[in-house]
Amino acid sequence: MKPAPFAYHRAHSVGEAVALLAELGDEAKILAGGLSLVPMMNFRLARPAALVDVTRIEGLSYLRADPDGPDERNGLRIGALTTHRTVEISRDPAVLVGFGVLPRSARWIGHYPIRSRGTFGGSIAHADPASEWCLLAVLLGGRVMLTGPDGQRTVPAAEFFQGYYTTAARPVARRAWLAERDQIRRAGQHAGIGYACFSERTAYGTPAMSQRRMRMTPGYDTALVRMDPTGEVIVTTGTCGHGQGHETTFAQIVADRLGVHPDQVRLRQGDTDLASYGWGTWGSRSVVIGGGAAARAADLVAGQLRKAAARLLEASPADVELAEGSARIRGDAGVAIPIAELARMVHFQAHRLDEDLRYGLEARVSYDPPGTFSNACHVAMVTIDPGTCAIRLHRYLVVEDRGVVINPMAVDGQVRGGVTQGAAAALLERVCFGPEGQPASATLMDYLAPTAAEMCPVDIVHLQTPSRFSETGAKGTGEGGMIGAPAAVLGAINDALSDTDVRFDHIPVLPQDLSAALSKAGAAP
Ligand SMILES: Cc1cc2nc3c(=O)[nH]c(=O)nc-3n(C[C@H](O)[C@H](O)[C@H](O)COP(=O)(O)OP(=O)(O)OC[C@H]3O[C@@H](n4cnc5c(N)ncnc54)[C@H](O)[C@@H]3O)c2cc1C
């Protein structure tokens, strides 16, 4: 099969390539080795309108030591046009110290023609799930350096790969958003982009809460972690989820520390007969404070397990690690005891252990941190039908830093839910009263709650700066999605109306508000 027709451009410098790509827009693709791209074009799975050939750009094929490595080792820099073969035959110990896995892996990539033409940059940019380089870039803690029309930025590999064939190279394409907005405007609709940046105080404990001088000062939380004789773990907490997935997130925190699978951890919450005093779930506090208490309690139980294992394996507790369901001697995985077996012994063969280790594996800990600050930038694009004044969300992007993300799916779900709630506050939800003060929007026929039909996809980029003020490095997450959305949507509406004299400084903005304002300004459709 022949590929669909395309325009061919050869770039001789990175600057020229970037300018060409900016000019040609989303329909253009970079041609590096061509190994992924050409077969896809031949099968007509990809039909770029233009190819920008970068193969003649000098100075992009190299493998060199980087003295600014992350630790005492040198780092390693690899150019975008470096072929698999260059990596495979590289032997320079000064360059490869600590990275010997790269040439060893390169040997396994495809066959010779693939290795001699396929490029490192092409593999990474393509985010092919079968690519060795993508996985190694993440495992080695690599960073991807991106150059585009808006300048340069560096993204940790773990954040660069966002899914199969999807990378962080796209979401911040401000120019693409502007181009799309202008295209929609040329097609006869209003379109606008709005931004909202915020910093949010989250998860504060009693030191901060006491400043409010309330009769009851909330803030700390308490967790009990107990391992039963089968090795199952029960975590009791004073926080109480209502759909945020605490069962999963808390299990991950505790399982990580005890070296067991999260499936073996059960969370008990919401039963005041069982839980110690704590302050529940609000203020984006559960994972930071409740999770921090659970983490500290799990650390104590892990210490008990290590001591018991050390006694039975005749080793020092410091040499025992808990991982993959076993207590094992660090560096000698052959000397190990299953954690479930250890738990059984502590409970049922107490006589084999020193007195301080007998009769139970449990710890109760309260945690009361000063608090964390989360931050985010929300970007919304809306379109407005000039005939009906219907306002629709067209695109939405959240770039946010909530510290260590313990469970990306749980966090993404909360961000998307929050954005939906915030966008609904801006576009749908209004509480109305009749002249006698009777509520006039008391049913879902009158009070418009959002559904999936009102939303557009929400892209999310996580920047993870671990908090020094929380046990897990996480910052509060629950409510942030809701904070940015109303302002971002309102800003987008005002941008869409920038060719009129109409501006809104309140929410919600309903179609009838818009229609009335446009009529008043003499800009009615
Ligand atoms: C038969 C066969 C076997 C293979 N076996 C393996 C294997 O075992 N392991 C493995 O890891 N891979 C394997 N591959 C994949 C191959 O290594 C990759 O396709 C190749 O490395 C991609 O690089 P490229 O230079 O050919 O990229 P291209 O095909 O030229 O480009 C791929 C994509 O990335 C984009 N792109 C390229 N360079 C850049 C850049 N610098 N910046 C931004 N975007 C860019 C292009 O626009 C295109 O969308 C195999 C491929 C084939 C055909």
The ligand as a MOL file (V3000), in Angstrom:
LIG
                    3D

  0  0  0     0  0            999 V3000
M  V30 BEGIN CTAB
M  V30 COUNTS 53 58 0 0 0
M  V30 BEGIN ATOM
M  V30 1 C 10.5780 -4.9300 12.9880 0
M  V30 2 C 10.7770 -3.9850 14.1620 0
M  V30 3 C 11.2490 -4.5000 15.3670 0
M  V30 4 C 11.4430 -3.6580 16.4670 0
M  V30 5 N 11.8940 -4.1720 17.6520 0
M  V30 6 C 12.0790 -3.3650 18.7240 0
M  V30 7 C 12.5490 -3.8580 19.9870 0
M  V30 8 O 12.8140 -5.0460 20.1280 0
M  V30 9 N 12.6530 -2.9730 21.0270 0
M  V30 10 C 12.3790 -1.6340 20.8970 0
M  V30 11 O 12.5220 -0.8810 21.8370 0
M  V30 12 N 11.9420 -1.1400 19.7150 0
M  V30 13 C 11.7960 -1.9660 18.6360 0
M  V30 14 N 11.3410 -1.4550 17.4670 0
M  V30 15 C 10.9310 -0.0370 17.4510 0
M  V30 16 C 11.9970 0.8140 16.9070 0
M  V30 17 O 13.1360 0.7570 17.6470 0
M  V30 18 C 11.3960 2.1840 17.0100 0
M  V30 19 O 10.3710 2.2040 16.0840 0
M  V30 20 C 12.3570 3.2400 16.6600 0
M  V30 21 O 13.4240 3.2420 17.5270 0
M  V30 22 C 11.7180 4.5970 16.7470 0
M  V30 23 O 12.7010 5.5080 16.3800 0
M  V30 24 P 12.7250 6.1150 14.9380 0
M  V30 25 O 13.9690 6.9470 14.9000 0
M  V30 26 O 12.6130 5.0630 13.8960 0
M  V30 27 O 11.4250 7.0250 15.0160 0
M  V30 28 P 10.3940 7.4070 13.8740 0
M  V30 29 O 9.7090 6.1900 13.3710 0
M  V30 30 O 11.0580 8.2810 12.8720 0
M  V30 31 O 9.3980 8.2710 14.7420 0
M  V30 32 C 8.5390 7.6640 15.6740 0
M  V30 33 C 7.5900 8.7300 16.2310 0
M  V30 34 O 8.2770 9.6010 17.0920 0
M  V30 35 C 8.2580 10.9440 16.5910 0
M  V30 36 N 9.6110 11.4610 16.7970 0
M  V30 37 C 10.7670 10.9040 16.3580 0
M  V30 38 N 11.8180 11.6030 16.8090 0
M  V30 39 C 11.3250 12.6160 17.5520 0
M  V30 40 C 11.9010 13.6790 18.2850 0
M  V30 41 N 13.2360 13.8450 18.3540 0
M  V30 42 N 11.0750 14.5270 18.9300 0
M  V30 43 C 9.7330 14.3860 18.8870 0
M  V30 44 N 9.1190 13.4000 18.2000 0
M  V30 45 C 9.8940 12.5260 17.5420 0
M  V30 46 C 7.8700 10.8130 15.1180 0
M  V30 47 O 7.1870 11.9570 14.6350 0
M  V30 48 C 6.9820 9.6070 15.1320 0
M  V30 49 O 5.6730 9.9320 15.5400 0
M  V30 50 C 11.1460 -2.2650 16.3500 0
M  V30 51 C 10.6890 -1.7440 15.1300 0
M  V30 52 C 10.5000 -2.5820 14.0410 0
M  V30 53 C 10.0120 -2.0040 12.7400 0
M  V30 END ATOM
M  V30 BEGIN BOND
M  V30 1 1 1 2
M  V30 2 1 2 3
M  V30 3 2 2 52
M  V30 4 2 3 4
M  V30 5 1 4 5
M  V30 6 1 4 50
M  V30 7 2 5 6
M  V30 8 1 6 7
M  V30 9 1 6 13
M  V30 10 2 7 8
M  V30 11 1 7 9
M  V30 12 1 9 10
M  V30 13 2 10 11
M  V30 14 1 10 12
M  V30 15 2 12 13
M  V30 16 1 13 14
M  V30 17 1 14 15
M  V30 18 1 14 50
M  V30 19 1 15 16
M  V30 20 1 16 17
M  V30 21 1 16 18
M  V30 22 1 18 19
M  V30 23 1 18 20
M  V30 24 1 20 21
M  V30 25 1 20 22
M  V30 26 1 22 23
M  V30 27 1 23 24
M  V30 28 2 24 25
M  V30 29 1 24 26
M  V30 30 1 24 27
M  V30 31 1 27 28
M  V30 32 2 28 29
M  V30 33 1 28 30
M  V30 34 1 28 31
M  V30 35 1 31 32
M  V30 36 1 32 33
M  V30 37 1 33 34
M  V30 38 1 33 48
M  V30 39 1 34 35
M  V30 40 1 35 36
M  V30 41 1 35 46
M  V30 42 1 36 37
M  V30 43 1 36 45
M  V30 44 2 37 38
M  V30 45 1 38 39
M  V30 46 1 39 40
M  V30 47 2 39 45
M  V30 48 1 40 41
M  V30 49 2 40 42
M  V30 50 1 42 43
M  V30 51 2 43 44
M  V30 52 1 44 45
M  V30 53 1 46 47
M  V30 54 1 46 48
M  V30 55 1 48 49
M  V30 56 2 50 51
M  V30 57 1 51 52
M  V30 58 1 52 53
M  V30 END BOND
M  V30 END CTAB
M  END
